[in-house]
Amino acid sequence: MLRLMKREYHIDMEQIKEGLPPLEITRIIKSVKYVLYWEFDTKESYGMAQKNLYDSYWKSIEKCLIVPHDKYLGERLF
């Protein structure tokens, strides 16, 4: 499964304490944060997908980035 999310809101502690909805981001200071979420059935499938991405598209993707990307890896809990 592949999902892409654009960060459009921010939350501060006051909002959390009051139960208020998140505030919309109205200005972009340096960059827009996107999250690409991949879900795989096995670790081997993940490894092959990463290899294919880096072999074919990574140079083009890297040219679009202002700063290096973050990678978060884990397993689904629910």
C-alpha positions, 0 to 999 in steps of 0.5 A: 500500500502506498500513501502520500500525505502533505502536512497542512496543519500544526498543533501546539500544546494549548490546542491539545489541552483545550481539545481544539482542532489543529490550525492550518499552516498559512505560510511556508517558511522553507519547505513543505513537509510530505510523508510517503507511507509504504506498507509491505507484506514482508521485509523482503518486499520492502527491500526490493521496492527500495532497490527499484526506487533507488535504481530508477527514480532516486536521482530525479527525486533527490533533485527536488529535495531542499534538505535530506529526507527522513526515513522512519521504519517500523511495523504496524501495531493494529 
